[in-house]
Every structure is written in C-alpha cells, then in structure tokens.
C-alpha cells in the first residue's frame, strides 16, 4: 500500500525519503545508488524500499467512502 513509517527491524524512520527515492529512480538512477544518495546504509532499511510494492493506486478504486 504505502511505505511504512519505520523500518520493521531497527525502527528507524524511513518514510520521509520515499518521494526523493522515487524521483531518483524515475530519473534513471540505479536503485542501489539512489539508496546511497538518500542515506540508507543499513540493509534492513534498504530492504524496506527494495521490497515495497506501491499498490495504493490499484486498491484505491475499491475503497469505500465514509458515510455510505
């Protein structure tokens, strides 16, 4: 869905770099280089980005609006 706020393993905040990471990858930067540039050196935090599937746009059309 959306990137978790904290790393599951070490508890470091990781969500605040998500947009910067996506911009770097979209501009053609390799994923490993993008993770280095945003400052993620721990493999557990890097895993949070590498293993994430952004499914929010696929699930959103099926969400219920409040009040219905």
N, CA, C and O atoms as CSV, one atom per row, in Angstrom:
chain,resi,resn,atom,element,x,y,z
A,1,UNK,N,N,0.845,-1.179,0.000
A,1,UNK,CA,C,0.000,0.000,0.000
A,1,UNK,C,C,0.890,1.242,0.000
A,1,UNK,O,O,1.316,1.697,-1.062
A,2,UNK,N,N,1.172,1.788,1.170
A,2,UNK,CA,C,2.079,2.923,1.267
A,2,UNK,C,C,3.282,2.489,2.087
A,2,UNK,O,O,3.206,1.534,2.860
A,3,UNK,N,N,4.372,3.182,1.917
A,3,UNK,CA,C,5.607,2.803,2.599
A,3,UNK,C,C,5.412,2.922,4.112
A,3,UNK,O,O,4.870,3.924,4.579
A,4,UNK,N,N,5.833,1.940,4.872
A,4,UNK,CA,C,5.726,2.038,6.332
A,4,UNK,C,C,6.555,3.205,6.869
A,4,UNK,O,O,7.581,3.563,6.290
A,5,UNK,N,N,6.110,3.788,7.962
A,5,UNK,CA,C,6.792,4.943,8.541
A,5,UNK,C,C,8.158,4.552,9.079
A,5,UNK,O,O,9.122,5.300,8.918
A,6,UNK,N,N,8.255,3.389,9.719
A,6,UNK,CA,C,9.508,2.955,10.341
A,6,UNK,C,C,9.957,1.614,9.775
A,6,UNK,O,O,9.150,0.818,9.295
A,7,UNK,N,N,11.251,1.389,9.845
A,7,UNK,CA,C,11.834,0.107,9.450
A,7,UNK,C,C,11.333,-0.964,10.414
A,7,UNK,O,O,11.301,-0.747,11.626
A,8,UNK,N,N,10.947,-2.105,9.885
A,8,UNK,CA,C,10.431,-3.182,10.729
A,8,UNK,C,C,11.498,-3.755,11.649
A,8,UNK,O,O,11.175,-4.232,12.737
A,9,UNK,N,N,12.747,-3.721,11.244
A,9,UNK,CA,C,13.821,-4.343,12.021
A,9,UNK,C,C,14.443,-3.417,13.051
A,9,UNK,O,O,14.514,-3.765,14.230
A,10,UNK,N,N,14.896,-2.239,12.623
A,10,UNK,CA,C,15.644,-1.364,13.534
A,10,UNK,C,C,14.818,-0.211,14.084
A,10,UNK,O,O,15.231,0.428,15.052
A,11,UNK,N,N,13.667,0.069,13.495
A,11,UNK,CA,C,12.804,1.131,13.994
A,11,UNK,C,C,13.146,2.527,13.497
A,11,UNK,O,O,12.534,3.501,13.936
A,12,UNK,N,N,14.109,2.646,12.594
A,12,UNK,CA,C,14.469,3.962,12.060
A,12,UNK,C,C,13.343,4.493,11.170
A,12,UNK,O,O,12.662,3.721,10.496
A,13,UNK,N,N,13.156,5.801,11.174
A,13,UNK,CA,C,12.151,6.422,10.319
A,13,UNK,C,C,12.636,6.343,8.871
A,13,UNK,O,O,13.749,6.769,8.563
A,14,UNK,N,N,11.802,5.797,7.984
A,14,UNK,CA,C,12.196,5.637,6.585
A,14,UNK,C,C,11.237,6.311,5.606
A,14,UNK,O,O,11.626,6.567,4.467
A,15,UNK,N,N,10.030,6.602,5.995
A,15,UNK,CA,C,9.016,7.087,5.058
A,15,UNK,C,C,9.295,8.482,4.523
A,15,UNK,O,O,8.820,8.825,3.441
A,16,UNK,N,N,10.046,9.289,5.243
A,16,UNK,CA,C,10.266,10.677,4.837
A,16,UNK,C,C,11.137,10.814,3.593
A,16,UNK,O,O,11.231,11.906,3.032
A,17,UNK,N,N,11.761,9.761,3.158
A,17,UNK,CA,C,12.634,9.806,1.978
A,17,UNK,C,C,11.996,9.158,0.745
A,17,UNK,O,O,12.635,9.076,-0.304
A,18,UNK,N,N,10.756,8.701,0.854
A,18,UNK,CA,C,10.113,7.941,-0.210
A,18,UNK,C,C,9.997,8.736,-1.509
A,18,UNK,O,O,10.323,8.209,-2.573
A,19,UNK,N,N,9.546,9.980,-1.452
A,19,UNK,CA,C,9.378,10.771,-2.670
A,19,UNK,C,C,10.720,11.063,-3.335
A,19,UNK,O,O,10.844,11.000,-4.558
A,20,UNK,N,N,11.714,11.382,-2.523
A,20,UNK,CA,C,13.051,11.639,-3.066
A,20,UNK,C,C,13.601,10.387,-3.749
A,20,UNK,O,O,14.211,10.477,-4.815
A,21,UNK,N,N,13.387,9.230,-3.141
A,21,UNK,CA,C,13.820,7.959,-3.722
A,21,UNK,C,C,13.130,7.717,-5.064
A,21,UNK,O,O,13.785,7.352,-6.040
A,22,UNK,N,N,11.825,7.915,-5.119
A,22,UNK,CA,C,11.080,7.701,-6.364
A,22,UNK,C,C,11.541,8.643,-7.466
A,22,UNK,O,O,11.628,8.242,-8.627
A,23,UNK,N,N,11.837,9.893,-7.114
A,23,UNK,CA,C,12.323,10.849,-8.111
A,23,UNK,C,C,13.673,10.423,-8.674
A,23,UNK,O,O,13.910,10.521,-9.878
A,24,UNK,N,N,14.553,9.953,-7.803
A,24,UNK,CA,C,15.870,9.498,-8.261
A,24,UNK,C,C,15.751,8.296,-9.192
A,24,UNK,O,O,16.402,8.249,-10.236
A,25,UNK,N,N,14.926,7.331,-8.818
A,25,UNK,CA,C,14.754,6.127,-9.636
A,25,UNK,C,C,14.080,6.477,-10.966
A,25,UNK,O,O,14.444,5.934,-12.008
A,26,UNK,N,N,13.103,7.380,-10.930
A,26,UNK,CA,C,12.418,7.787,-12.160
A,26,UNK,C,C,13.356,8.526,-13.112
A,26,UNK,O,O,13.167,8.487,-14.327
A,27,UNK,N,N,14.361,9.196,-12.562
A,27,UNK,CA,C,15.308,9.928,-13.408
A,27,UNK,C,C,16.405,9.030,-13.969
A,27,UNK,O,O,17.283,9.502,-14.691
A,28,UNK,N,N,16.362,7.737,-13.640
A,28,UNK,CA,C,17.306,6.790,-14.216
A,28,UNK,C,C,18.423,6.344,-13.297
A,28,UNK,O,O,19.298,5.587,-13.718
A,29,UNK,N,N,18.417,6.789,-12.058
A,29,UNK,CA,C,19.437,6.376,-11.097
A,29,UNK,C,C,19.195,4.927,-10.688
A,29,UNK,O,O,18.051,4.527,-10.469
A,30,UNK,N,N,20.251,4.149,-10.585
A,30,UNK,CA,C,20.124,2.771,-10.109
A,30,UNK,C,C,19.579,2.782,-8.681
A,30,UNK,O,O,19.847,3.709,-7.916
A,31,UNK,N,N,18.817,1.753,-8.328
A,31,UNK,CA,C,18.201,1.683,-7.003
A,31,UNK,C,C,19.253,1.727,-5.901
A,31,UNK,O,O,19.079,2.435,-4.910
A,32,UNK,N,N,20.333,0.984,-6.062
A,32,UNK,CA,C,21.371,0.967,-5.023
A,32,UNK,C,C,22.022,2.338,-4.868
A,32,UNK,O,O,22.329,2.754,-3.751
A,33,UNK,N,N,22.235,3.043,-5.977
A,33,UNK,CA,C,22.814,4.385,-5.910
A,33,UNK,C,C,21.834,5.375,-5.283
A,33,UNK,O,O,22.237,6.261,-4.529
A,34,UNK,N,N,20.547,5.222,-5.597
A,34,UNK,CA,C,19.532,6.102,-5.011
A,34,UNK,C,C,19.465,5.912,-3.499
A,34,UNK,O,O,19.339,6.886,-2.756
A,35,UNK,N,N,19.549,4.671,-3.043
A,35,UNK,CA,C,19.527,4.407,-1.600
A,35,UNK,C,C,20.761,4.981,-0.916
A,35,UNK,O,O,20.678,5.461,0.215
A,36,UNK,N,N,21.899,4.935,-1.590
A,36,UNK,CA,C,23.113,5.555,-1.051
A,36,UNK,C,C,22.953,7.071,-0.951
A,36,UNK,O,O,23.348,7.678,0.044
A,37,UNK,N,N,22.372,7.677,-1.989
A,37,UNK,CA,C,22.220,9.132,-2.017
A,37,UNK,C,C,21.270,9.640,-0.937
A,37,UNK,O,O,21.489,10.715,-0.380
A,38,UNK,N,N,20.221,8.881,-0.636
A,38,UNK,CA,C,19.285,9.339,0.393
A,38,UNK,C,C,19.749,8.974,1.792
A,38,UNK,O,O,19.124,9.370,2.776
A,39,UNK,N,N,20.841,8.219,1.891
A,39,UNK,CA,C,21.460,7.982,3.190
A,39,UNK,C,C,21.078,6.706,3.903
A,39,UNK,O,O,21.250,6.605,5.117
A,40,UNK,N,N,20.563,5.726,3.177
A,40,UNK,CA,C,20.231,4.447,3.809
A,40,UNK,C,C,21.404,3.491,3.648
A,40,UNK,O,O,21.674,2.998,2.553
A,41,UNK,N,N,22.097,3.236,4.755
A,41,UNK,CA,C,23.247,2.335,4.707
A,41,UNK,C,C,22.933,0.979,5.328
A,41,UNK,O,O,23.576,-0.016,4.993
A,42,UNK,N,N,21.960,0.925,6.222
A,42,UNK,CA,C,21.593,-0.356,6.845
A,42,UNK,C,C,20.784,-1.196,5.864
A,42,UNK,O,O,19.873,-0.693,5.205
A,43,UNK,N,N,21.118,-2.456,5.775
A,43,UNK,CA,C,20.421,-3.305,4.804
A,43,UNK,C,C,18.964,-3.514,5.172
A,43,UNK,O,O,18.142,-3.777,4.294
A,44,UNK,N,N,18.621,-3.403,6.463
A,44,UNK,CA,C,17.222,-3.583,6.848
A,44,UNK,C,C,16.367,-2.424,6.328
A,44,UNK,O,O,15.245,-2.638,5.870
A,45,UNK,N,N,16.893,-1.203,6.396
A,45,UNK,CA,C,16.165,-0.032,5.890
A,45,UNK,C,C,16.104,-0.049,4.365
A,45,UNK,O,O,15.090,0.326,3.776
A,46,UNK,N,N,17.181,-0.479,3.733
A,46,UNK,CA,C,17.208,-0.580,2.279
A,46,UNK,C,C,16.164,-1.585,1.803
A,46,UNK,O,O,15.519,-1.388,0.773
A,47,UNK,N,N,16.007,-2.665,2.565
A,47,UNK,CA,C,15.027,-3.695,2.222
A,47,UNK,C,C,13.608,-3.132,2.224
A,47,UNK,O,O,12.767,-3.571,1.439
A,48,UNK,N,N,13.337,-2.166,3.096
A,48,UNK,CA,C,12.005,-1.577,3.164
A,48,UNK,C,C,11.633,-0.913,1.833
A,48,UNK,O,O,10.465,-0.919,1.444
A,49,UNK,N,N,12.604,-0.350,1.147
A,49,UNK,CA,C,12.352,0.308,-0.133
A,49,UNK,C,C,12.402,-0.673,-1.300
A,49,UNK,O,O,11.559,-0.621,-2.195
A,50,UNK,N,N,13.380,-1.558,-1.290
A,50,UNK,CA,C,13.539,-2.503,-2.399
A,50,UNK,C,C,12.366,-3.482,-2.452
A,50,UNK,O,O,11.915,-3.849,-3.537
A,51,UNK,N,N,11.875,-3.903,-1.301
A,51,UNK,CA,C,10.801,-4.884,-1.258
A,51,UNK,C,C,9.401,-4.310,-1.280
A,51,UNK,O,O,8.429,-5.061,-1.205
A,52,UNK,N,N,9.274,-2.993,-1.382
A,52,UNK,CA,C,7.957,-2.358,-1.327
A,52,UNK,C,C,7.285,-2.356,-2.694
A,52,UNK,O,O,7.911,-2.013,-3.697
A,53,UNK,N,N,6.016,-2.738,-2.733
A,53,UNK,CA,C,5.203,-2.644,-3.938
A,53,UNK,C,C,4.169,-1.556,-3.708
A,53,UNK,O,O,3.396,-1.630,-2.753
A,54,UNK,N,N,4.145,-0.555,-4.561
A,54,UNK,CA,C,3.222,0.558,-4.394
A,54,UNK,C,C,1.879,0.194,-5.024
A,54,UNK,O,O,1.679,0.384,-6.224
A,55,UNK,N,N,0.964,-0.329,-4.213
A,55,UNK,CA,C,-0.320,-0.819,-4.705
A,55,UNK,C,C,-1.479,0.128,-4.431
A,55,UNK,O,O,-2.620,-0.199,-4.758
A,56,UNK,N,N,-1.225,1.276,-3.848
A,56,UNK,CA,C,-2.311,2.163,-3.447
A,56,UNK,C,C,-3.189,2.577,-4.625
A,56,UNK,O,O,-4.399,2.733,-4.458
A,57,UNK,N,N,-2.607,2.757,-5.810
A,57,UNK,CA,C,-3.386,3.182,-6.970
A,57,UNK,C,C,-4.246,2.047,-7.527
A,57,UNK,O,O,-5.238,2.300,-8.211
A,58,UNK,N,N,-3.876,0.817,-7.242
A,58,UNK,CA,C,-4.677,-0.316,-7.681
A,58,UNK,C,C,-5.805,-0.622,-6.705
A,58,UNK,O,O,-6.846,-1.137,-7.113
A,59,UNK,N,N,-5.618,-0.318,-5.435
A,59,UNK,CA,C,-6.603,-0.628,-4.406
A,59,UNK,C,C,-7.590,0.519,-4.204
A,59,UNK,O,O,-8.742,0.281,-3.844
A,60,UNK,N,N,-7.164,1.740,-4.427
A,60,UNK,CA,C,-7.981,2.923,-4.154
A,60,UNK,C,C,-9.349,2.913,-4.847
A,60,UNK,O,O,-10.324,3.336,-4.226
A,61,UNK,N,N,-9.475,2.458,-6.088
A,61,UNK,CA,C,-10.809,2.463,-6.705
A,61,UNK,C,C,-11.826,1.584,-5.981
A,61,UNK,O,O,-13.030,1.764,-6.165
A,62,UNK,N,N,-11.375,0.650,-5.173
A,62,UNK,CA,C,-12.276,-0.262,-4.492
A,62,UNK,C,C,-12.565,0.145,-3.052
A,62,UNK,O,O,-13.326,-0.533,-2.361
A,63,UNK,N,N,-11.972,1.239,-2.591
A,63,UNK,CA,C,-12.177,1.655,-1.201
A,63,UNK,C,C,-13.565,2.261,-1.043
A,63,UNK,O,O,-14.105,2.865,-1.970
A,64,UNK,N,N,-14.128,2.089,0.140
A,64,UNK,CA,C,-15.439,2.641,0.440
A,64,UNK,C,C,-15.271,4.041,0.994
A,64,UNK,O,O,-14.357,4.304,1.777
A,65,UNK,N,N,-16.145,4.927,0.590
A,65,UNK,CA,C,-16.124,6.269,1.144
A,65,UNK,C,C,-16.922,6.272,2.435
A,65,UNK,O,O,-17.921,5.561,2.551
A,66,UNK,N,N,-16.494,7.063,3.400
A,66,UNK,CA,C,-17.214,7.111,4.669
A,66,UNK,C,C,-18.601,7.702,4.455
A,66,UNK,O,O,-18.785,8.622,3.658
A,67,UNK,N,N,-19.566,7.160,5.175
A,67,UNK,CA,C,-20.933,7.643,5.076
A,67,UNK,C,C,-21.798,6.844,4.119
A,67,UNK,O,O,-22.990,7.126,3.994
A,68,UNK,N,N,-21.238,5.866,3.448
A,68,UNK,CA,C,-22.026,5.051,2.511
A,68,UNK,C,C,-22.367,3.736,3.115
A,68,UNK,O,O,-23.027,2.915,2.477
